[in-house]
Amino acid sequence: SVDIARDKITEELDKGMKEAGSELVEGSKKPSARSISGAERKGISREFEQGNLKLRQEIYGFQGEKKVYVLVFQYHVKEEELADRYFKIVCDTLK
């Protein structure tokens, strides 16, 4: 199911970020939304810090015709505008 797949990916991301020395920023987990595969998808956004580096992750899960999709977008918070342009290209190709 979408929830199981998204939760498993999120769990693995948490492990990887912790192993890399990053910490989840308290209170940073928020709802997010993007147009993906022609529909508005709801997900979560959260931030991690490692020294002066601050990364944001957006995690989306949805059911396709035959597959469950989980997309993770990660970027440096200072590059959000640039990241959004490229993520839109990716999102538009999933039709």
PyMOL commands that set and color helices and strands:
alter all, ss='L'
color gray80, all
select helices_A, chain A and resi 2-19+77-93
alter helices_A, ss='H'
color red, helices_A
select strands_A, chain A and resi 23-24+30-36+39-50+53-63+68-76
alter strands_A, ss='S'
color yellow, strands_A
deselect
rebuild
show_as cartoon
